[in-house]
């Protein structure tokens, strides 16, 4: 038996603004038969969704969650035995005042604050305006990262200009080429377009852990676990994108970048030994009885 809200016609405009008047009547039942008054039938699911939306948009709550995630990531990093490889070349570029671009798959973003030395240069991470991305924005700020919350689908030209302006001002760029909604491990073309214009060196980075938690999300995100063994790996991308590259060439470079990033991620996994990730949530495949 669910709860139902009956709202008079004069209250409908108020409902659209997300505000309830005292004249709204709460009744218990499954269906509303008061059609003569023009009442609006709303299930309890609508009310729950509204509450969830308000909670998700709460700045105070997001800051609290970001703080908890910040201490959790630091705790995982402090209690893990790490292997580092390939970051010397990146640090040398930063010491010369040369910004770089680091790319990583969306599933390996959790330890991204430890894949770049913020003491050697400024860095800007590319995020979107989604709720999860805003939470990530708050988390990265705790690690001295700056972030651009932009949506390239709305105005691609303005999006590219803002990123290129950051690079000209000495900022390195951190980007996930398959973010933020996938498809998983499918490299999009916008990082190649930035490289074509700026000619900054590109580094493929990845982290891996002996034990991790795999979330049932579109990217199969790998959540780190404490008291672990891990690897942080960086490899410079050897390709050179010409400034006059055509769209066909850009697409080809995107495929190569995706393949090289897959190779770096696999190498990081091999550095920590056999994967022992634990799936979170239920599997979509049914277990076949023997």
Number of C-alpha atoms within 10 A of each C-alpha: 6 11 15 22 19 19 22 14 13 11 18 16 10 13 15 9 8 10 11 13 11 7 11 13 11 11 12 11 12 13 12 15 9 11 9 6 11 12 18 18 16 15 15 13 12 11 14 11 11 12 12 12 12 12 13 15 13 11 14 11 13 20 15 13 14 21 16 12 17 18 13 15 20 15 14 17 20 13 13 18 14 17 15 15 15 15 18 12 14 23 17 12 15 21 13 10 13 17 26 25 24 27 25 27 25 22 22 20 20 16 18 19 19 14 19 21 15 15 9 16 19 20 24 21 23 21 22 18 13 13 13 13 15 20 22 21 22 22 23 19 16 14 14 15 18 19 20 16 16 18 15 13 8 9 10 12 10 13 17 17 12 12 21 18 12 18 22 11 11 16 22 25 25 27 20 22 25 21 21 18 10 15 12 17 19 16 24 21 18 18 23 24 21 19 19 17 15 18 16 18 19 25 23 23 27 29 32 28 29 21 21 20 17 18 18 15 13 13 20 16 18 25 22 25 21 18 15 18 19 25 21 23 23 26 21 18 16 11 11 14 19 13 12 9 15 10 11 9 14 20 18 14 22 21 16 15 25 22 15 17 25 17 15 21 22 14 16 24 21 15 20 19 13 11 13 11 17 13 14 13 10 9 9 7 6 7 7 5 4 3
